[in-house]
Amino acid sequence: MRRFRLLVLLVASLFFCSIASGCTSSSNAEASPELEQQVLQIIRDNPEVVLEVVELAAKERQEQSIREARQGFLAQMIADPSSVIGNSPTTGSPEQKIVLLEFSDFQCPFCARAHETVKQFMEKHGDRVTLAYKHLPLTSIHPQALPAAKAAWAAGRQGKFWEYHNALFEQQRMLGEELYNKIARDLDLNVEKFNSDRQSDAAIEALQEDIKVARSLRINGTPFFLLNGEALSGAIELSQMEEALQKVLQSNDE
């Protein structure tokens, strides 16, 4: 039954491709009337196939669009990593030969889980991997994502981004004004400057720059990672990150 269904999908796909204006072939050959009738009969007998074919085609177009959008960025990430990192905070290796670019949201529970994985990964590989953080606050579902991101950015203005970043993830359930000021005091920040910076236009502009990059790469969810050319997303495990690193190292050796 499964093989028959796959055959039906294939035949229907070929049929729709033959009649769609966007599909071309080197011979420009048209389907014979007999083939068209056979395919139409299969479709009449299996109407649900039409929807599946349309969904598969839409998914493939979307995936192709994403690949095209990321292709140039990934090449630039390898050739000139500093241009991709920009003003984003970094930690780990200063050489930037292998870059782990993280797009994250301080209120995202999956980001908090991935944070622990990234911490373990950098403890093991921070001597050769550069971690760069880019803000992607999902404001439609996380009301504290933007305020938390601005607070972390402001802490970075005083050289304490990573300490503040860690504290936010560790106390994610308490996000709010009281926590933002408490962390600032605990880190011995100049609180007056901290509050001024996080409410500034410069904070918004910095975050918008990160969001612009994410949109250009068709990144819609967090956390999302790019390890040179390897893409990872979700609450990833340490083994997944290390597997991606091995692929990068093998690619560098070739």
C-alpha positions in Angstrom: 0.0 0.0 0.0 2.8 2.4 0.9 4.6 1.7 -2.4 1.5 2.3 -4.3 0.9 5.6 -2.6 4.5 6.7 -3.3 4.0 5.8 -7.0 0.7 7.8 -7.1 2.5 10.8 -5.6 5.3 10.5 -8.1 3.0 10.2 -11.1 0.9 13.1 -9.9 4.0 15.2 -9.3 5.2 14.5 -12.8 1.8 15.4 -14.2 1.5 18.7 -12.4 5.1 19.5 -13.3 4.3 18.9 -17.0 1.4 21.3 -17.0 2.8 24.0 -14.7 4.2 27.0 -16.4 7.2 27.1 -14.1 8.4 23.7 -15.0 10.6 23.2 -18.1 12.6 20.5 -19.7 15.4 20.3 -22.3 13.1 18.7 -24.9 10.0 20.7 -24.1 8.1 17.5 -24.7 4.4 17.4 -23.9 2.7 14.6 -22.0 0.8 12.3 -24.4 -3.0 12.4 -24.2 -3.0 8.7 -23.0 -0.6 9.5 -20.2 -2.7 12.5 -19.1 -5.8 10.4 -19.0 -4.1 7.7 -17.0 -2.8 10.2 -14.5 -6.1 12.1 -14.3 -7.8 8.8 -13.5 -5.3 8.0 -10.7 -6.0 11.5 -9.3 -9.7 11.0 -9.5 -9.3 7.7 -7.6 -7.0 9.3 -5.0 -8.1 13.0 -4.6 -6.1 13.4 -1.4 -2.9 13.0 -3.5 -3.5 16.5 -5.1 -3.2 18.2 -1.7 -0.1 16.2 -0.8 1.6 17.0 -4.1 0.9 20.7 -3.6 2.2 20.7 -0.1 5.4 18.8 -1.1 6.0 21.3 -3.9 5.5 24.3 -1.6 7.8 22.7 1.0 10.5 22.2 -1.6 10.2 25.8 -2.9 10.5 27.0 0.6 13.6 24.9 1.3 15.2 26.0 -1.9 14.5 29.7 -1.0 16.2 29.2 2.4 19.2 27.5 0.8 19.7 30.3 -1.7 19.3 33.0 1.1 22.0 31.4 3.2 24.4 30.4 0.5 26.2 33.7 0.3 26.2 34.4 4.0 27.8 31.0 4.8 30.5 31.6 2.2 31.2 35.0 3.8 31.1 33.4 7.3 34.0 31.2 6.3 36.0 33.7 4.1 35.6 36.8 6.3 34.1 35.8 9.7 34.7 39.2 11.3 32.3 40.8 8.8 29.5 38.4 9.8 30.2 38.8 13.5 30.1 42.5 13.3 29.6 44.2 16.7 28.2 41.0 18.3 29.8 39.9 21.6 32.2 37.0 21.3 33.9 34.6 23.6 36.3 31.6 23.1 39.1 31.6 20.5 40.1 35.0 19.3 41.3 33.5 16.0 37.7 33.2 14.5 38.7 30.2 12.3 35.7 28.3 13.5 32.7 30.5 14.4 29.6 29.4 16.3 27.0 32.0 15.5 24.0 31.8 18.0 20.6 33.4 17.4 18.8 33.4 20.7 16.0 34.8 22.9 16.4 35.1 26.7 12.8 34.2 27.4 12.8 31.1 25.1 12.8 27.9 27.2 14.5 25.9 24.4 17.2 28.6 24.4 17.8 28.1 28.1 18.2 24.4 27.5 20.6 25.0 24.6 22.5 27.5 26.7 23.6 24.6 29.0 24.8 22.7 25.9 26.6 25.6 24.5 28.3 26.2 27.8 29.6 22.6 27.9 30.6 22.8 24.2 32.7 25.9 24.8 34.3 24.5 27.9 35.6 21.7 25.7 36.3 23.5 22.5 36.6 27.2 23.3 40.3 27.1 22.5 39.4 26.7 18.8 35.8 27.9 18.5 34.6 31.5 18.6 31.1 31.9 20.0 29.2 35.0 18.7 25.8 35.9 20.1 23.1 37.6 18.0 19.8 38.7 19.5 16.5 37.4 18.1 13.8 38.3 20.6 10.5 36.7 19.6 8.4 39.5 20.9 5.0 38.1 19.7 5.2 35.3 22.2 7.8 36.4 24.7 7.0 39.8 26.3 10.3 40.0 28.2 12.5 39.0 25.3 13.2 42.5 24.1 13.7 44.1 27.6 16.1 41.3 28.5 18.0 41.7 25.3 18.4 45.4 25.8 19.6 44.8 29.3 22.2 42.3 28.2 23.3 44.7 25.5 23.7 47.5 28.0 25.7 45.2 30.3 28.0 44.6 27.3 28.7 48.3 27.1 30.4 47.9 30.5 32.2 44.7 29.4 29.9 42.3 31.2 27.7 40.9 28.4 28.5 37.2 29.0 28.1 37.4 32.8 24.8 39.1 32.3 23.8 36.7 29.6 24.5 33.7 31.9 22.5 35.2 34.7 19.5 35.9 32.5 19.3 32.3 31.4 19.9 30.9 34.9 17.0 33.0 36.2 14.8 32.9 33.2 11.6 32.5 35.2 12.2 35.8 37.0 12.7 38.0 34.0 11.5 41.6 34.7 12.7 45.0 35.8 13.6 43.9 39.3 15.8 41.1 38.0 17.5 43.3 35.4 18.6 45.8 38.0 19.5 43.1 40.5 21.9 41.5 38.1 23.4 44.9 37.2 24.1 45.5 40.9 25.4 42.0 41.4 27.9 42.5 38.6 29.0 45.9 40.0 27.8 47.8 36.9 27.2 51.5 36.9 23.5 51.1 37.3 22.7 54.7 36.2 24.6 54.2 32.9 23.2 50.7 32.6 19.6 52.0 32.7 20.4 54.8 30.4 22.0 52.5 27.8 19.3 49.9 27.8 16.6 52.6 27.1 18.7 54.3 24.3 18.1 54.3 20.6 21.5 52.7 20.2 20.2 49.6 22.0 17.2 49.3 19.6 19.5 49.8 16.6 21.9 47.1 17.7 19.1 44.6 18.2 17.4 45.5 14.9 20.7 44.8 13.1 20.8 41.3 14.6 17.1 40.8 13.7 17.8 42.0 10.1 20.5 39.3 9.7 18.2 36.6 11.1 15.4 37.6 8.6 17.8 37.6 5.7 18.6 34.0 6.6 15.0 33.0 7.0 15.4 32.2 10.6 12.0 32.3 12.3 12.6 30.4 15.6 15.1 30.1 18.4 17.6 28.9 19.2 19.4 28.7 15.9 23.1 28.1 15.3 25.5 28.2 12.4 28.8 26.5 13.0 30.7 27.7 9.9 28.5 25.9 7.3 26.6 23.6 9.6 23.1 24.7 10.7 21.6 23.5 14.0 18.3 24.5 15.7 16.3 23.8 18.9 17.3 22.4 22.2 20.3 20.6 20.8 22.4 18.0 22.5 26.2 18.2 23.0 26.7 15.2 20.7 25.0 17.2 17.9 27.3 20.1 18.3 30.3 17.9 18.4 29.2 16.1 15.3 28.8 19.4 13.5 32.3 20.4 14.7 33.8 17.2 13.3 32.2 17.9 9.9 33.7 21.4 9.9 37.2 20.1 10.9 37.0 17.4 8.2 36.0 20.1 5.6 38.9 22.2 6.7 41.3 19.3 6.2 40.1 18.6 2.6 
